[in-house]
Amino acid sequence: MSEGAPIRQPVVLVTGLSGAGKASILRALEDLGYEAIDNPPLELIEGMVAPPASGTGRRIAIGVDARSRGFDAQGVLDTLARLRLNPAIWPELIFAWADEAILQRRYTETRRRHPLSPRGRVAEGIAAEQALTAKLREVADLVIDTSELPLAELRRLIDQRYGAEGQREPLAGLSVTLVSFAFPAGLPREADMVFDTRFLRNPHYVQALKPHTGLEPAVGAYIESDPDYRAFFIALTGLLGLVLPRFVQEGKKYATIAVGCTGGRHRSVHIVERLAFHLTQAGWRVTTTHRELIREEARARAPALASDVGFPDASRPPGPSVQAQEA
């Protein structure tokens, strides 16, 4: 958004698979000051989000899913398209999902029925909902995989994007997610581009640095002392400077850039942090995730709290429109 332009009213539609954390996302947005409304009839949404004549900074988050009366993916897309025609509104769509096995486990733990299979198998309901919402996942501004995401990290991601620091529209409508990871643990499934930093000096073999992570200055300084670091980082940022604008031309709403190393704790973490700073300075809106650090934290907290692994919307039966509330 250009400097001096009027601030548009943020409207966030939250959808996705049942059990994937939609209710948790709504509560996180509510904690950030959004008016959170869960499961209203689709035909009422446009009236709910109409900006007040006073132009006050009203922010709205609305949950829409298979429980919503008249739910239809094309209907949601049509509503979103009409909202985007309103110059006073800044609408976005969040899609929450998780692996089928994780969703089945969450339903087993909560002993609840799937809204699309109240008398059948949970797997049937999940498959039906995946087919029903596929179009929404394709066009979402932000897709969040909660399969191994602790609730605290989910809240951090929402705060990073929609909190005080994230209250600006992304450059050209594209949002960038940076992910650090360990190659032995597998590639991030959502990655659009993957970069390998295993050729750089490894702090793992320095006794004083091994227990620490790439978030700490001493580790970063060691990595940057590698004679090839500077050339690599310049080439990396140059490539992204070329590719990201082309993503915008293709109409992409989000891009996930994954950076890996051997353990996912040192080199990839530091590079992601440096990239986040660089891209933010260039005007892109960026979120970061350090996959292996999240997993370490989750293991350290085991056994996890039920809210960290069960995500409350897996336990919510179909019902009428209700205001999102903290459990």
C-alpha positions as CSV (number, residue, x, y, z in Angstrom):
1,M,0.0,0.0,0.0
2,S,1.4,3.4,-0.9
3,E,2.2,5.9,1.7
4,G,-0.7,8.2,2.6
5,A,-3.3,5.8,1.3
6,P,-6.3,5.1,3.6
7,I,-6.0,2.0,5.8
8,R,-8.3,-0.7,4.6
9,Q,-10.4,-2.8,7.1
10,P,-8.8,-6.2,7.6
11,V,-11.2,-9.1,7.2
12,V,-9.7,-12.6,7.6
13,L,-11.7,-15.7,6.6
14,V,-10.5,-18.8,8.3
15,T,-11.3,-22.2,6.7
16,G,-9.8,-25.6,6.2
17,L,-10.1,-29.2,7.4
18,S,-12.1,-30.0,10.6
19,G,-9.6,-30.8,13.4
20,A,-6.8,-28.8,11.7
21,G,-6.9,-25.8,14.1
22,K,-9.4,-23.3,12.7
23,A,-10.9,-22.6,16.1
24,S,-7.4,-22.0,17.5
25,I,-6.6,-19.6,14.7
26,L,-9.8,-17.7,15.4
27,R,-8.9,-17.4,19.1
28,A,-5.4,-16.2,18.3
29,L,-6.9,-13.5,16.0
30,E,-9.4,-12.6,18.8
31,D,-6.5,-12.1,21.2
32,L,-5.0,-9.7,18.7
33,G,-8.1,-7.6,18.8
34,Y,-10.1,-9.0,15.9
35,E,-13.9,-9.5,16.3
36,A,-14.1,-13.2,15.9
37,I,-17.2,-14.9,14.5
38,D,-17.4,-18.6,13.9
39,N,-19.6,-20.4,11.5
40,P,-22.1,-17.8,10.2
41,P,-24.3,-18.5,7.2
42,L,-22.4,-17.5,4.1
43,E,-25.1,-15.1,2.9
44,L,-24.6,-13.0,6.0
45,I,-20.9,-12.4,5.8
46,E,-20.9,-9.4,3.5
47,G,-23.3,-7.6,5.8
48,M,-21.2,-8.4,8.8
49,V,-18.0,-6.9,7.5
50,A,-19.4,-3.7,6.1
51,P,-17.0,-0.9,7.2
52,P,-18.6,1.6,9.6
53,A,-19.1,5.1,8.3
54,S,-16.8,6.4,11.0
55,G,-13.9,4.6,9.5
56,T,-12.7,3.2,12.8
57,G,-10.1,0.5,12.8
58,R,-12.4,-2.5,13.0
59,R,-10.8,-5.9,12.3
60,I,-12.9,-9.0,11.7
61,A,-12.1,-12.7,11.6
62,I,-14.7,-15.2,10.4
63,G,-14.6,-19.0,10.5
64,V,-16.3,-20.7,7.5
65,D,-16.3,-24.5,7.1
66,A,-18.4,-27.5,6.5
67,R,-20.5,-26.7,9.6
68,S,-21.6,-23.4,8.0
69,R,-25.1,-23.3,6.7
70,G,-25.0,-23.4,2.9
71,F,-21.3,-24.0,2.9
72,D,-19.8,-24.4,-0.6
73,A,-16.3,-23.7,-1.7
74,Q,-17.4,-21.8,-4.7
75,G,-19.7,-19.8,-2.5
76,V,-16.8,-18.8,-0.3
77,L,-14.7,-17.8,-3.3
78,D,-17.6,-15.7,-4.7
79,T,-18.0,-14.0,-1.3
80,L,-14.2,-13.4,-1.2
81,A,-14.2,-12.0,-4.7
82,R,-17.0,-9.5,-3.9
83,L,-15.2,-8.4,-0.7
84,R,-12.1,-7.7,-2.8
85,L,-14.1,-5.3,-5.0
86,N,-14.7,-3.1,-2.0
87,P,-11.8,-0.6,-1.8
88,A,-12.4,-0.1,2.0
89,I,-11.8,-3.8,2.8
90,W,-8.6,-5.9,2.9
91,P,-9.7,-9.5,2.8
92,E,-7.5,-12.6,3.3
93,L,-8.2,-16.3,3.4
94,I,-6.4,-18.7,5.8
95,F,-6.6,-22.4,5.2
96,A,-5.7,-24.8,8.0
97,W,-4.9,-28.4,7.3
98,A,-3.1,-31.5,8.7
99,D,-2.1,-35.0,7.6
100,E,-5.0,-37.4,7.5
101,A,-3.3,-39.7,10.1
102,I,-3.0,-36.7,12.5
103,L,-6.6,-35.7,12.0
104,Q,-7.8,-39.2,12.6
105,R,-5.7,-39.3,15.8
106,R,-7.1,-36.0,17.0
107,Y,-10.7,-37.3,16.5
108,T,-9.8,-40.5,18.3
109,E,-8.4,-38.6,21.3
110,T,-11.5,-36.2,21.5
111,R,-14.0,-39.0,20.7
112,R,-16.0,-36.7,18.5
113,R,-17.6,-37.4,15.2
114,H,-16.5,-35.7,12.0
115,P,-19.1,-33.1,10.8
116,L,-19.2,-34.7,7.3
117,S,-19.4,-38.3,8.6
118,P,-21.5,-38.1,11.8
119,R,-22.4,-41.8,11.6
120,G,-19.6,-43.1,9.4
121,R,-15.9,-43.5,9.6
122,V,-13.7,-40.5,10.4
123,A,-11.6,-41.2,7.3
124,E,-14.6,-40.9,5.1
125,G,-15.4,-37.5,6.5
126,I,-11.8,-36.3,6.1
127,A,-11.8,-37.4,2.5
128,A,-15.1,-35.7,1.7
129,E,-13.9,-32.5,3.3
130,Q,-10.6,-32.5,1.5
131,A,-12.5,-32.8,-1.8
132,L,-15.0,-30.1,-0.7
133,T,-12.4,-27.6,0.2
134,A,-9.7,-28.3,-2.4
135,K,-10.4,-25.0,-4.3
136,L,-10.0,-23.0,-1.1
137,R,-6.6,-24.4,-0.3
138,E,-5.4,-23.6,-3.9
139,V,-6.3,-19.9,-3.6
140,A,-5.7,-19.2,0.1
141,D,-3.4,-16.3,1.1
142,L,-1.9,-18.4,3.9
143,V,-1.9,-22.2,4.2
144,I,-1.0,-23.5,7.7
145,D,0.0,-27.2,8.2
146,T,-0.7,-27.9,11.9
147,S,0.4,-31.6,11.7
148,E,3.4,-31.1,14.0
149,L,2.7,-27.5,15.0
150,P,2.4,-26.8,18.8
151,L,-0.4,-24.4,19.7
152,A,2.1,-21.9,21.0
153,E,3.9,-21.8,17.6
154,L,0.6,-21.5,15.8
155,R,-0.2,-18.4,17.9
156,R,3.2,-17.0,17.2
157,L,2.7,-17.4,13.4
158,I,-0.7,-15.6,13.6
159,D,0.8,-12.8,15.8
160,Q,3.7,-12.4,13.4
161,R,1.4,-12.0,10.4
162,Y,-1.6,-10.3,11.9
163,G,-0.3,-8.6,15.0
164,A,0.9,-5.0,15.3
165,E,4.1,-5.7,13.3
166,G,2.2,-7.4,10.5
167,Q,-0.5,-4.8,10.0
168,R,0.4,-3.8,6.5
169,E,-0.5,-5.2,3.1
170,P,2.1,-7.4,1.5
171,L,4.0,-6.3,-1.5
172,A,2.0,-7.1,-4.6
173,G,-0.2,-9.4,-2.6
174,L,2.4,-12.1,-2.1
175,S,3.3,-13.5,1.3
176,V,6.6,-15.3,1.9
177,T,7.1,-18.1,4.4
178,L,10.7,-19.1,5.2
179,V,11.3,-22.5,6.7
180,S,14.5,-24.0,8.2
181,F,14.7,-27.8,8.3
182,A,17.0,-30.8,8.6
183,F,17.5,-32.9,5.4
184,P,17.5,-36.2,7.2
185,A,14.1,-35.5,8.6
186,G,12.6,-34.9,5.1
187,L,11.8,-32.0,2.9
188,P,9.0,-29.6,3.9
189,R,6.0,-30.7,1.8
190,E,4.8,-27.2,1.2
191,A,8.1,-25.8,-0.1
192,D,8.1,-24.0,-3.5
193,M,11.9,-23.7,-3.4
194,V,14.6,-25.6,-1.4
195,F,18.2,-24.4,-0.7
196,D,21.0,-26.5,0.8
197,T,23.4,-24.9,3.3
198,R,25.3,-28.1,4.3
199,F,28.4,-26.9,2.5
200,L,28.9,-24.1,5.0
201,R,31.0,-24.5,8.2
202,N,29.0,-26.5,10.7
203,P,28.8,-25.1,14.3
204,H,27.8,-28.6,15.4
205,Y,31.5,-29.5,15.5
206,V,32.5,-26.6,17.7
207,Q,31.9,-27.7,21.3
208,A,31.1,-24.2,22.6
209,L,28.5,-23.7,19.8
210,K,27.0,-27.1,19.5
211,P,24.3,-26.6,22.2
212,H,23.2,-23.3,20.8
213,T,21.2,-22.5,17.7
214,G,21.4,-20.2,14.6
215,L,19.2,-17.7,16.5
216,E,22.3,-16.7,18.6
217,P,24.9,-14.2,17.4
218,A,27.9,-16.4,18.2
219,V,26.6,-19.1,16.0
220,G,25.7,-16.7,13.2
221,A,29.2,-15.1,13.3
222,Y,30.8,-18.5,13.0
223,I,28.7,-19.4,10.0
224,E,29.4,-16.1,8.3
225,S,33.1,-16.6,8.8
226,D,32.9,-19.2,6.1
227,P,34.8,-17.8,3.1
228,D,31.9,-18.8,0.7
229,Y,29.1,-17.4,2.9
230,R,29.0,-13.9,1.5
231,A,28.9,-15.1,-2.2
232,F,26.2,-17.6,-1.4
233,F,24.0,-15.1,0.4
234,I,24.4,-12.5,-2.4
235,A,23.5,-15.2,-5.0
236,L,20.5,-16.4,-2.9
237,T,19.0,-13.0,-2.4
238,G,19.6,-12.1,-6.0
239,L,17.8,-15.2,-7.1
240,L,14.8,-14.5,-4.8
241,G,14.8,-10.9,-6.1
242,L,14.3,-12.3,-9.6
243,V,11.9,-15.1,-8.7
244,L,9.5,-13.6,-6.2
245,P,8.3,-10.8,-8.6
246,R,7.7,-13.5,-11.2
247,F,5.6,-15.4,-8.6
248,V,3.5,-12.3,-8.3
249,Q,3.1,-12.2,-12.1
250,E,1.8,-15.8,-12.0
251,G,-0.8,-14.7,-9.5
252,K,0.6,-16.7,-6.6
253,K,-0.7,-15.5,-3.2
254,Y,2.0,-17.2,-1.1
255,A,5.5,-18.7,-1.5
256,T,7.3,-21.1,0.8
257,I,11.1,-21.0,0.7
258,A,12.8,-23.8,2.6
259,V,16.5,-23.8,3.7
260,G,18.0,-27.0,5.0
261,C,21.1,-28.2,6.7
262,T,22.1,-31.5,8.5
263,G,20.5,-30.9,11.9
264,G,18.2,-28.0,11.2
265,R,19.5,-26.1,14.2
266,H,22.4,-23.9,13.1
267,R,23.1,-23.0,9.5
268,S,19.6,-23.2,8.1
269,V,18.2,-21.3,11.0
270,H,20.7,-18.5,10.7
271,I,20.2,-18.2,6.9
272,V,16.4,-18.1,7.3
273,E,16.7,-15.3,9.9
274,R,19.0,-13.3,7.6
275,L,16.7,-13.8,4.6
276,A,13.7,-12.7,6.7
277,F,15.5,-9.4,7.5
278,H,16.6,-8.9,3.9
279,L,13.1,-9.6,2.4
280,T,11.3,-7.5,5.0
281,Q,13.6,-4.6,4.2
282,A,12.8,-5.1,0.6
283,G,9.0,-4.7,1.3
284,W,7.8,-8.3,1.4
285,R,5.8,-9.6,4.2
286,V,7.6,-12.6,5.7
287,T,6.9,-15.2,8.3
288,T,9.5,-17.7,9.6
289,T,9.3,-21.2,10.9
290,H,12.2,-23.3,12.3
291,R,10.8,-26.8,12.0
292,E,13.4,-28.8,13.9
293,L,13.5,-26.2,16.8
294,I,9.7,-26.5,17.0
295,R,10.0,-30.3,17.2
296,E,12.7,-30.1,19.9
297,E,10.5,-27.8,22.0
298,A,7.6,-30.2,21.5
299,R,9.6,-33.2,22.6
300,A,11.0,-31.3,25.6
301,R,7.4,-30.5,26.7
302,A,6.2,-34.1,26.3
303,P,3.7,-35.3,27.2
304,A,2.1,-32.4,25.4
305,L,-1.0,-30.7,26.7
306,A,-4.1,-31.8,24.9
307,S,-4.6,-28.3,23.4
308,D,-1.2,-28.5,21.8
309,V,-2.0,-31.7,19.8
310,G,-5.7,-31.9,19.7
311,F,-6.7,-28.4,18.4
312,P,-10.1,-27.6,19.8
313,D,-12.1,-27.5,16.6
314,A,-11.7,-31.3,16.3
315,S,-13.9,-31.6,19.3
316,R,-16.6,-29.2,18.2
317,P,-19.8,-30.8,16.7
318,P,-21.8,-29.2,13.9
319,G,-23.9,-26.3,15.2
320,P,-25.2,-22.9,14.6
321,S,-23.3,-19.7,14.3
322,V,-21.5,-18.8,17.5
323,Q,-19.1,-16.1,18.7
324,A,-15.6,-17.6,19.0
325,Q,-14.7,-17.9,22.7
326,E,-11.6,-18.9,24.6
327,A,-12.0,-22.5,25.9
